[in-house]
Amino acid sequence: MYILRELILEPLQKALFDIGIDGNSWEKMLGPSREKSQGDLSLPCFAFAKQLGKSPNEIAEILSSSISGEFGVSSNGGYLNFAADPFWLANKVLFGDVERSNKSVLIEHTSANPNGPFHVGRARNAILGDTLVRLNRLHGNDVRAEYYVDDMGKQVGVLAWALSNLSEEQVNKILDIQEGLSGKWSNKKDHIIVRYYQAAQILRKDSLDSNIEEEIGKLVHASEHGDDEVLKKFEEAYKPVLEGMLETLLRLGITFDTFTKESKFVVDGTVSSLMEDFESLEIHGVAENGAHFLDLGKRGLKGKTEFYYRRGDGSSLYATRDVAYHMWKWKQSDNLINILGEDHKLQSRQVSLTLNEFGYNTPEVMFYAFIKLPEGKMSTRKGHVVFMDDLLEEAHAQAASVVKNLRTDLSQEEIDFIAEAVGVSAVRYNIIKVSPDKGFTFRWEEALSFEGESAPFIMYSHTRACSISKRVSRSVGNFEIGEIHKSIYELFRAMAAFHDKLDLSVSENKPHIFALYLLELATAYNAFYRDCHVTRDGQVNEFYYAISEKAREMLRDGMNGIGVIPLESM
């Protein structure tokens, strides 16, 4: 609780100085209490024992007896504990101002190869990235959400070749299906075109015809040399797929401010010029096959130390273009954040060390672990996927079933509206609430659960606050802070942590911290709702109403911050 921390720092420093502890190194040890029953902040006193020749318990007791202020202080088991005074906390929560950040931030996320529909594994990048965009904006930062379009790699080359060389009948035969795509996605381009890509992958694996690989190789080679005709052909192949992917993301509430093509830096000459600059570096080397590399082992890189940036035929590699892209991005914003799968750690390190070589800073990176199906990792290439479109349809259907049973008074249109919001929010929250560095196995029943640690639980708490607001139907009137019993105090404690958790999520690029916090806030509000009746016999308790309205605003803002839709009724 930052507001309490600011209050206790001065008296705590004086008390420590009085018993012989100088300096401020102890500030790093002051943190949230292990148990809420002990207080809001705690200082472990074990590190002082040797210097003072006293036990941690004794030190904590001495400090506890010498500190006073608008807070409670106690000692327990060698810890000095601080608890916010209820009335002081009420004033801070209801009337206090919060200093907001104002940094310029460019967040690049998703950037999936446009070769087929989003599956759940790919969507983790998009959902985490979009949540980080939203949380930064909630924190006050000026954010630009960027999609880097891979428009010239091997996968786009395979797609372009397939669309030029395979008929629908051939695709059906290769995929061993009797008819073409049927059902809800029969007119959605990304679902149509991914079949061509998958068929081409099978041909590449099983065919004895070397011409296929040669033709694809020529296309990729030409694109890497900036061939306008080939790049146009590539764009015609991937653009409908990308549009379909963006349609899916829009359903999840995910949008982008800008799109930048990988080919931009080849066509405008940036990559060619950059490769010349690489040759002037002392860590530059040339392999026997004529390929050029940077020996990043001399800059501390472990393992695979050669960073190859140019093939023997003079063409650039993806990582080379990535360096050029990052140099360009550093001219767009003062702070860069990338959302990348854990399999990109080596390349990310290579790019960062190369950027440092030219005086650029290292971008921040949120690495995320992969989602698996119960039978293994998802892959568009192999066709083992759960498409996000199908998941969202199933989420909608299950949510509609629940809403229909609970609300027999609603029309089908109203049921569909609520079901869409609940389904989308449930899917997003299922992914956001897990720490990015932890992988997990995707299971339908967990993703669509409307109980426990779920989006619908948070959404329902918000609708409760909205129902009170509609019932009173006016702004908060004049009020005095009344009695603060347990459920009110616990709600104030939860509300006071809003900006603490937001700041931590943003500074550490960990959206799950704030997502899990919203569960705590919703739980605390539900207890308040149960114990404190804002209206009784037609009379409004203005103090309770002020608390409810403040909590409603926080729940709404927090839900928007993680992409959970703040419905006003469910």
C-alpha positions as CSV (number, residue, x, y, z in Angstrom):
1,M,0.0,0.0,0.0
2,Y,2.0,2.9,-1.3
3,I,0.0,5.6,0.4
4,L,0.6,4.0,3.8
5,R,4.3,3.5,2.9
6,E,4.7,7.2,2.3
7,L,3.1,8.0,5.7
8,I,5.3,5.7,7.8
9,L,8.7,6.1,6.1
10,E,9.8,9.2,8.1
11,P,8.8,8.0,11.6
12,L,10.2,4.6,10.9
13,Q,13.5,6.0,9.7
14,K,13.8,8.1,12.8
15,A,13.0,5.1,15.1
16,L,15.6,2.9,13.3
17,F,18.2,5.7,13.6
18,D,17.5,6.0,17.3
19,I,18.4,2.3,17.9
20,G,21.5,2.4,15.7
21,I,20.3,1.6,12.1
22,D,21.5,4.3,9.7
23,G,20.9,4.7,6.0
24,N,17.9,3.5,4.0
25,S,18.8,0.0,2.8
26,W,16.0,-1.3,5.0
27,E,13.4,0.3,2.7
28,K,13.8,-2.6,0.2
29,M,12.7,-4.9,3.0
30,L,9.5,-3.0,3.8
31,G,6.7,-4.8,1.9
32,P,3.2,-6.2,2.0
33,S,2.4,-8.2,5.1
34,R,2.4,-12.0,4.8
35,E,-1.0,-12.2,6.4
36,K,-3.7,-9.5,6.1
37,S,-4.6,-10.0,9.7
38,Q,-1.2,-8.7,10.7
39,G,-1.5,-5.5,8.8
40,D,-0.8,-3.9,5.5
41,L,3.0,-3.5,5.5
42,S,5.7,-5.3,7.4
43,L,9.4,-4.8,8.1
44,P,11.3,-8.0,9.0
45,C,13.9,-7.2,11.7
46,F,16.1,-10.3,11.3
47,A,18.8,-8.4,9.3
48,F,19.3,-6.0,12.3
49,A,19.9,-8.7,14.9
50,K,23.6,-9.2,14.5
51,Q,24.4,-5.5,14.3
52,L,22.3,-4.6,17.4
53,G,23.0,-7.8,19.4
54,K,19.3,-8.3,20.0
55,S,16.8,-10.8,18.8
56,P,14.4,-9.9,16.0
57,N,11.5,-10.1,18.4
58,E,13.1,-7.7,20.8
59,I,14.0,-5.2,18.0
60,A,10.4,-5.3,16.6
61,E,9.0,-4.7,20.1
62,I,11.3,-1.7,20.7
63,L,10.4,-0.2,17.4
64,S,6.7,-0.8,17.9
65,S,6.7,1.1,21.2
66,S,8.6,4.1,19.8
67,I,6.5,4.8,16.6
68,S,3.2,6.5,16.4
69,G,1.0,8.2,13.8
70,E,-2.2,7.8,11.8
71,F,-1.7,4.1,11.6
72,G,-1.6,1.0,13.8
73,V,1.8,-0.6,14.7
74,S,2.5,-3.9,16.3
75,S,5.2,-6.6,16.5
76,N,4.9,-10.3,15.8
77,G,7.5,-13.0,15.3
78,G,10.3,-10.6,14.5
79,Y,8.2,-8.5,12.2
80,L,7.2,-4.9,12.7
81,N,3.6,-4.6,11.3
82,F,1.8,-1.5,10.1
83,A,-2.0,-1.2,9.6
84,A,-3.8,1.8,8.0
85,D,-6.1,3.7,10.3
86,P,-9.7,3.1,9.1
87,F,-10.7,6.8,9.0
88,W,-7.4,7.9,7.4
89,L,-7.8,5.2,4.8
90,A,-11.5,6.1,4.1
91,N,-10.4,9.7,3.4
92,K,-7.6,8.6,1.1
93,V,-9.8,6.2,-0.9
94,L,-12.8,8.5,-1.2
95,F,-11.1,11.8,-1.6
96,G,-7.4,11.2,-2.4
97,D,-5.7,12.0,-5.8
98,V,-3.5,9.6,-7.6
99,E,-0.4,10.6,-9.5
100,R,-0.6,9.1,-13.0
101,S,2.2,8.1,-15.3
102,N,2.7,9.8,-18.6
103,K,5.3,7.8,-20.6
104,S,5.3,7.2,-24.3
105,V,5.2,3.5,-24.9
106,L,5.1,1.4,-28.1
107,I,3.9,-2.2,-27.5
108,E,4.4,-4.7,-30.3
109,H,2.3,-7.8,-29.8
110,T,0.7,-10.6,-31.8
111,S,2.6,-10.3,-35.1
112,A,1.5,-13.8,-36.0
113,N,2.3,-15.2,-39.4
114,P,-0.7,-14.5,-41.6
115,N,-1.2,-18.1,-42.8
116,G,-4.3,-19.2,-41.0
117,P,-6.9,-18.5,-38.3
118,F,-5.9,-17.8,-34.7
119,H,-5.7,-20.8,-32.5
120,V,-5.8,-20.5,-28.7
121,G,-2.0,-20.8,-28.5
122,R,-1.4,-17.8,-30.8
123,A,-4.1,-15.9,-29.1
124,R,-2.2,-15.9,-25.8
125,N,0.2,-13.4,-27.3
126,A,-2.6,-11.2,-28.6
127,I,-4.6,-11.3,-25.3
128,L,-1.6,-10.7,-23.1
129,G,-0.3,-7.9,-25.4
130,D,-3.7,-6.1,-25.6
131,T,-4.1,-6.4,-21.8
132,L,-0.7,-4.7,-21.3
133,V,-1.7,-2.0,-23.8
134,R,-4.9,-1.4,-21.8
135,L,-3.2,-1.4,-18.4
136,N,-0.6,1.1,-19.6
137,R,-3.3,3.4,-20.8
138,L,-5.2,3.0,-17.5
139,H,-1.9,3.9,-15.8
140,G,-1.8,7.1,-17.8
141,N,0.8,6.2,-20.5
142,D,0.5,7.3,-24.1
143,V,0.5,3.9,-25.8
144,R,0.8,2.8,-29.4
145,A,-0.2,-0.8,-30.2
146,E,1.8,-2.1,-33.1
147,Y,1.4,-5.2,-35.3
148,Y,4.6,-6.2,-37.2
149,V,3.4,-8.0,-40.4
150,D,5.6,-10.9,-41.5
151,D,5.0,-10.4,-45.2
152,M,8.0,-12.0,-46.7
153,G,9.0,-15.2,-44.8
154,K,9.0,-18.9,-45.7
155,Q,5.4,-19.4,-44.4
156,V,4.0,-16.6,-46.6
157,G,6.0,-18.1,-49.5
158,V,4.4,-21.5,-48.9
159,L,0.9,-19.9,-48.8
160,A,1.5,-17.9,-52.0
161,W,2.8,-21.0,-53.8
162,A,-0.2,-23.1,-52.6
163,L,-2.8,-20.5,-53.8
164,S,-1.1,-20.3,-57.2
165,N,-0.6,-24.1,-57.7
166,L,-3.4,-26.0,-56.0
167,S,-7.1,-26.2,-56.8
168,E,-9.8,-26.7,-54.2
169,E,-10.2,-30.3,-55.4
170,Q,-6.5,-31.0,-54.9
171,V,-6.6,-29.5,-51.4
172,N,-9.6,-31.6,-50.4
173,K,-7.9,-34.7,-51.7
174,I,-4.6,-34.0,-50.0
175,L,-6.4,-33.3,-46.7
176,D,-8.4,-36.4,-47.2
177,I,-11.8,-34.8,-47.0
178,Q,-14.7,-35.4,-49.3
179,E,-16.0,-31.8,-49.5
180,G,-14.7,-28.3,-48.9
181,L,-15.0,-26.3,-45.7
182,S,-18.5,-26.3,-44.3
183,G,-20.3,-24.7,-41.4
184,K,-20.0,-21.3,-39.9
185,W,-16.6,-20.4,-41.3
186,S,-17.2,-21.4,-44.9
187,N,-17.0,-17.8,-45.9
188,K,-14.3,-16.6,-43.6
189,K,-11.1,-16.2,-45.6
190,D,-8.6,-17.3,-42.9
191,H,-10.4,-20.6,-42.5
192,I,-10.6,-21.2,-46.2
193,I,-7.0,-20.3,-47.0
194,V,-5.4,-22.2,-44.1
195,R,-6.4,-25.4,-45.8
196,Y,-4.3,-24.5,-48.8
197,Y,-1.3,-23.9,-46.5
198,Q,-1.8,-27.2,-44.7
199,A,-2.1,-29.1,-48.0
200,A,1.1,-27.5,-49.2
201,Q,2.9,-28.5,-45.9
202,I,1.8,-32.1,-46.5
203,L,3.1,-32.0,-50.1
204,R,6.4,-30.5,-48.9
205,K,6.8,-33.3,-46.4
206,D,5.7,-36.3,-48.5
207,S,6.4,-35.3,-52.1
208,L,9.4,-36.5,-54.0
209,D,9.1,-33.6,-56.4
210,S,12.0,-31.3,-55.6
211,N,10.5,-28.6,-57.9
212,I,8.0,-27.6,-55.1
213,E,10.8,-26.7,-52.7
214,E,12.7,-25.0,-55.4
215,E,9.8,-22.9,-56.5
216,I,9.0,-21.8,-52.9
217,G,12.7,-21.1,-52.3
218,K,12.8,-18.8,-55.4
219,L,9.8,-16.9,-54.2
220,V,11.2,-16.4,-50.7
221,H,14.6,-15.4,-52.2
222,A,13.0,-12.8,-54.4
223,S,11.0,-11.3,-51.5
224,E,14.1,-11.0,-49.4
225,H,15.7,-9.0,-52.2
226,G,12.7,-6.7,-52.3
227,D,11.1,-8.0,-55.6
228,D,8.0,-5.8,-56.0
229,E,6.1,-8.3,-58.1
230,V,6.7,-11.1,-55.6
231,L,5.9,-9.0,-52.6
232,K,2.6,-8.0,-54.3
233,K,1.9,-11.7,-54.8
234,F,2.6,-12.4,-51.2
235,E,0.3,-9.6,-50.1
236,E,-2.5,-10.9,-52.2
237,A,-2.1,-14.2,-50.5
238,Y,-1.8,-13.2,-46.9
239,K,-4.0,-10.1,-46.8
240,P,-7.4,-11.9,-46.7
241,V,-6.0,-14.2,-44.0
242,L,-4.8,-11.2,-41.9
243,E,-8.2,-9.6,-42.3
244,G,-9.9,-12.7,-41.0
245,M,-7.4,-12.9,-38.1
246,L,-8.1,-9.2,-37.2
247,E,-11.9,-9.9,-37.3
248,T,-11.4,-12.6,-34.7
249,L,-9.2,-10.3,-32.5
250,L,-11.8,-7.6,-32.8
251,R,-14.4,-9.9,-31.3
252,L,-11.9,-10.2,-28.4
253,G,-11.8,-6.4,-28.1
254,I,-8.3,-6.3,-29.6
255,T,-7.3,-3.6,-32.0
256,F,-4.1,-2.0,-33.3
257,D,-3.0,1.6,-33.9
258,T,-0.4,0.8,-36.6
259,F,0.7,-2.0,-38.9
260,T,4.3,-2.1,-40.1
261,K,5.4,-4.6,-42.9
262,E,8.7,-6.5,-42.6
263,S,9.4,-5.7,-46.2
264,K,9.4,-2.0,-45.6
265,F,13.0,-2.1,-44.4
266,V,14.2,-4.1,-47.4
267,V,12.4,-2.0,-50.0
268,D,13.5,1.4,-48.5
269,G,17.2,0.3,-48.4
270,T,17.5,0.3,-44.6
271,V,18.5,-3.4,-44.4
272,S,21.1,-3.1,-47.2
273,S,22.7,-0.1,-45.5
274,L,22.5,-1.8,-42.1
275,M,24.4,-4.9,-43.4
276,E,27.1,-2.6,-44.6
277,D,27.3,-1.0,-41.1
278,F,27.6,-4.5,-39.6
279,E,30.7,-5.2,-41.7
280,S,32.5,-2.3,-40.0
281,L,32.1,-3.8,-36.5
282,E,35.1,-5.5,-34.9
283,I,32.9,-8.5,-34.1
284,H,32.1,-9.1,-37.8
285,G,33.0,-12.4,-39.4
286,V,32.5,-14.4,-42.6
287,A,31.7,-18.1,-42.7
288,E,33.1,-20.5,-45.3
289,N,29.9,-20.5,-47.3
290,G,30.1,-16.7,-47.6
291,A,27.5,-15.9,-44.9
292,H,28.2,-13.0,-42.7
293,F,27.7,-13.0,-38.9
294,L,28.5,-11.0,-35.7
295,D,30.3,-12.9,-33.0
296,L,28.2,-11.9,-30.0
297,G,30.2,-14.2,-27.8
298,K,32.5,-11.3,-27.5
299,R,29.6,-9.3,-26.0
300,G,28.7,-11.9,-23.4
301,L,26.3,-14.1,-25.3
302,K,26.4,-17.7,-24.2
303,G,25.7,-20.8,-26.3
304,K,25.1,-20.1,-30.0
305,T,27.2,-17.0,-30.3
306,E,27.2,-16.3,-34.0
307,F,24.4,-14.0,-35.1
308,Y,24.0,-14.6,-38.8
309,Y,22.6,-11.6,-40.6
310,R,23.4,-12.1,-44.3
311,R,23.4,-15.3,-46.4
312,G,26.1,-16.1,-48.9
313,D,23.9,-14.9,-51.7
314,G,23.6,-11.4,-50.1
315,S,20.1,-11.7,-48.8
316,S,19.1,-10.7,-45.3
317,L,17.6,-12.9,-42.6
318,Y,14.5,-12.3,-40.5
319,A,16.6,-11.3,-37.5
320,T,18.5,-8.7,-39.6
321,R,15.2,-7.1,-40.6
322,D,14.2,-7.3,-36.9
323,V,17.2,-5.2,-35.9
324,A,16.3,-2.6,-38.6
325,Y,12.7,-2.6,-37.3
326,H,13.8,-2.0,-33.7
327,M,16.0,0.9,-34.7
328,W,13.0,2.4,-36.5
329,K,10.8,1.8,-33.4
330,W,13.2,3.5,-31.1
331,K,12.6,6.7,-33.2
332,Q,8.9,6.3,-32.6
333,S,8.8,6.0,-28.8
334,D,11.0,6.3,-25.7
335,N,9.9,3.0,-24.4
336,L,9.5,-0.3,-26.3
337,I,7.8,-3.5,-25.1
338,N,7.7,-6.7,-27.1
339,I,5.5,-9.7,-26.4
340,L,7.2,-12.9,-27.5
341,G,7.0,-16.6,-27.0
342,E,9.6,-18.2,-24.9
343,D,11.2,-19.8,-28.0
344,H,12.3,-16.3,-29.1
345,K,14.6,-15.7,-26.2
346,L,17.9,-16.4,-28.1
347,Q,16.9,-14.2,-31.0
348,S,15.7,-11.5,-28.8
349,R,19.0,-11.5,-26.9
350,Q,20.9,-11.4,-30.3
351,V,18.8,-8.4,-31.5
352,S,19.3,-6.6,-28.2
353,L,23.1,-7.0,-28.2
354,T,23.3,-5.9,-31.8
355,L,21.2,-2.8,-31.0
356,N,23.5,-2.1,-28.1
357,E,26.4,-2.2,-30.5
358,F,24.9,0.8,-32.3
359,G,24.0,2.7,-29.1
360,Y,20.4,1.7,-28.9
361,N,18.8,0.6,-25.6
362,T,17.4,-2.9,-25.0
363,P,13.6,-3.1,-25.4
364,E,11.6,-4.7,-22.6
365,V,10.3,-8.1,-23.4
366,M,7.4,-10.1,-21.9
367,F,8.1,-13.7,-22.7
368,Y,5.2,-16.1,-22.4
369,A,5.1,-19.9,-22.2
370,F,3.0,-21.9,-24.5
371,I,-0.5,-23.3,-24.1
372,K,-0.9,-27.0,-24.8
373,L,-3.8,-29.3,-25.6
374,P,-4.2,-32.4,-23.4
375,E,-2.6,-34.4,-26.2
376,G,0.2,-31.9,-27.0
377,K,1.3,-28.5,-28.3
378,M,-1.0,-26.6,-30.7
379,S,0.3,-26.0,-34.3
380,T,-1.3,-24.5,-37.3
381,R,1.3,-26.2,-39.5
382,K,0.3,-29.7,-38.3
383,G,-3.4,-28.9,-38.0
384,H,-3.6,-29.7,-34.3
385,V,-5.4,-26.7,-33.0
386,V,-8.4,-25.2,-31.2
387,F,-9.4,-22.3,-33.3
388,M,-10.2,-19.2,-31.4
389,D,-13.3,-18.7,-33.5
390,D,-14.7,-22.1,-32.4
391,L,-13.8,-21.4,-28.8
392,L,-15.7,-18.1,-28.9
393,E,-18.7,-19.7,-30.4
394,E,-18.7,-22.4,-27.7
395,A,-18.2,-19.7,-25.0
396,H,-21.2,-17.8,-26.4
397,A,-23.3,-20.9,-26.5
398,Q,-22.5,-22.0,-22.9
399,A,-23.0,-18.4,-21.6
400,A,-26.3,-18.1,-23.4
401,S,-27.5,-21.4,-21.7
402,V,-26.6,-20.1,-18.3
403,V,-28.1,-16.7,-18.8
404,K,-31.3,-18.2,-20.3
405,N,-31.8,-20.3,-17.2
406,L,-31.2,-17.5,-14.8
407,R,-33.1,-14.7,-16.6
408,T,-36.3,-16.0,-18.1
409,D,-37.5,-12.4,-18.5
410,L,-34.9,-11.5,-21.2
411,S,-35.5,-11.5,-25.0
412,Q,-33.2,-13.6,-27.2
413,E,-31.5,-10.5,-28.4
414,E,-30.7,-9.5,-24.8
415,I,-29.5,-13.0,-24.0
416,D,-27.2,-13.0,-27.0
417,F,-25.8,-9.6,-26.0
418,I,-25.0,-10.7,-22.5
419,A,-23.7,-14.1,-23.6
420,E,-21.3,-12.6,-26.0
421,A,-19.8,-10.3,-23.4
422,V,-19.6,-13.0,-20.8
423,G,-18.2,-15.6,-23.2
424,V,-15.5,-13.3,-24.5
425,S,-14.6,-12.0,-21.0
426,A,-14.4,-15.6,-19.7
427,V,-12.0,-16.7,-22.4
428,R,-9.8,-13.6,-22.0
429,Y,-9.6,-13.9,-18.2
430,N,-8.8,-17.6,-18.3
431,I,-5.6,-16.7,-20.2
432,I,-4.8,-13.4,-18.4
433,K,-5.0,-14.8,-14.9
434,V,-2.0,-17.1,-15.5
435,S,1.5,-15.7,-15.1
436,P,3.0,-15.2,-18.6
437,D,6.0,-17.4,-17.8
438,K,3.8,-20.3,-16.8
439,G,2.6,-22.7,-19.5
440,F,-0.7,-24.5,-19.0
441,T,-2.8,-27.1,-20.6
442,F,-5.9,-25.7,-22.3
443,R,-9.1,-27.4,-21.3
444,W,-12.5,-26.3,-22.6
445,E,-14.3,-26.7,-19.2
446,E,-11.8,-24.4,-17.4
447,A,-11.8,-21.7,-20.1
448,L,-15.6,-21.5,-20.0
449,S,-16.1,-21.9,-16.3
450,F,-18.3,-19.2,-14.8
451,E,-17.5,-20.1,-11.2
452,G,-14.6,-19.5,-8.9
453,E,-11.7,-17.4,-10.2
454,S,-13.5,-16.2,-13.3
455,A,-14.5,-13.1,-15.3
456,P,-18.3,-13.6,-14.7
457,F,-17.7,-13.4,-10.9
458,I,-16.1,-10.0,-11.4
459,M,-18.7,-8.9,-13.9
460,Y,-21.5,-9.8,-11.5
461,S,-20.0,-7.8,-8.7
462,H,-19.9,-4.8,-11.0
463,T,-23.6,-5.2,-12.1
464,R,-24.5,-5.3,-8.4
465,A,-22.9,-1.9,-8.0
466,C,-24.6,-0.7,-11.1
467,S,-28.0,-1.8,-9.9
468,I,-27.5,0.3,-6.8
469,S,-26.5,3.3,-8.9
470,K,-29.6,2.9,-11.1
471,R,-31.8,2.6,-8.1
472,V,-30.5,5.8,-6.5
473,S,-30.3,7.5,-9.9
474,R,-28.2,10.5,-8.9
475,S,-24.8,11.5,-7.9
476,V,-23.4,11.1,-4.4
477,G,-24.8,13.7,-2.0
478,N,-23.1,15.3,1.1
479,F,-22.0,12.7,3.6
480,E,-19.8,12.2,6.7
481,I,-17.6,9.2,7.2
482,G,-19.6,6.9,9.4
483,E,-18.8,3.7,11.4
484,I,-16.2,1.6,9.6
485,H,-16.9,-2.0,10.5
486,K,-15.0,-5.0,9.1
487,S,-16.5,-5.4,5.6
488,I,-16.1,-1.7,4.9
489,Y,-12.6,-1.6,6.2
490,E,-11.6,-4.7,4.1
491,L,-13.2,-3.0,1.0
492,F,-11.2,0.2,1.7
493,R,-8.0,-1.9,2.0
494,A,-8.8,-3.6,-1.3
495,M,-9.6,-0.3,-3.0
496,A,-6.4,1.3,-1.7
497,A,-4.4,-1.4,-3.5
498,F,-5.9,-0.6,-6.9
499,H,-3.0,1.7,-8.1
500,D,-0.4,-0.4,-6.3
501,K,-1.3,-3.5,-8.2
502,L,-1.8,-1.5,-11.5
503,D,1.7,0.0,-11.1
504,L,3.2,-3.4,-10.3
505,S,1.5,-5.0,-13.3
506,V,2.7,-2.3,-15.7
507,S,6.3,-1.9,-14.3
508,E,6.9,-5.7,-14.3
509,N,4.8,-6.5,-17.5
510,K,2.7,-9.0,-15.6
511,P,-1.0,-8.5,-16.4
512,H,-2.0,-11.5,-14.1
513,I,-1.1,-9.4,-11.0
514,F,-3.9,-6.9,-11.7
515,A,-6.3,-9.6,-13.0
516,L,-6.1,-11.5,-9.8
517,Y,-6.3,-8.3,-7.8
518,L,-9.7,-7.6,-9.4
519,L,-11.0,-10.9,-7.9
520,E,-10.0,-9.6,-4.4
521,L,-11.7,-6.3,-5.1
522,A,-14.9,-8.0,-6.3
523,T,-14.9,-10.3,-3.3
524,A,-14.5,-7.4,-0.9
525,Y,-17.3,-5.5,-2.6
526,N,-19.6,-8.5,-2.4
527,A,-19.0,-8.7,1.4
528,F,-19.8,-4.9,1.6
529,Y,-23.0,-5.4,-0.5
530,R,-24.1,-8.2,1.8
531,D,-23.5,-6.3,5.1
532,C,-24.2,-2.7,4.2
533,H,-27.6,-1.7,2.7
534,V,-27.2,1.4,0.6
535,T,-30.9,1.9,0.5
536,R,-33.4,0.9,3.3
537,D,-37.1,1.8,3.4
538,G,-36.6,4.3,0.6
539,Q,-33.7,6.1,2.4
540,V,-30.2,6.4,1.0
541,N,-27.2,6.0,3.3
542,E,-24.9,8.6,1.6
543,F,-21.7,7.2,3.1
544,Y,-22.5,3.7,1.9
545,Y,-23.6,5.0,-1.5
546,A,-20.3,6.9,-1.9
547,I,-18.4,3.7,-1.1
548,S,-20.4,1.7,-3.6
549,E,-20.0,4.3,-6.4
550,K,-16.3,4.5,-5.8
551,A,-16.0,0.7,-6.0
552,R,-18.2,0.6,-9.1
553,E,-15.9,3.1,-10.8
554,M,-12.8,1.0,-9.8
555,L,-14.4,-2.2,-11.0
556,R,-15.4,-0.7,-14.3
557,D,-12.0,0.9,-14.9
558,G,-10.2,-2.3,-13.8
559,M,-12.3,-4.5,-16.0
560,N,-11.7,-2.3,-19.0
561,G,-8.0,-2.5,-18.1
562,I,-8.0,-6.2,-18.7
563,G,-10.6,-6.5,-21.4
564,V,-13.4,-7.9,-19.3
565,I,-16.6,-6.2,-20.5
566,P,-18.3,-4.2,-17.7
567,L,-21.9,-5.0,-18.3
568,E,-24.5,-3.0,-16.3
569,S,-26.8,-5.9,-15.9
570,M,-26.6,-9.7,-16.2
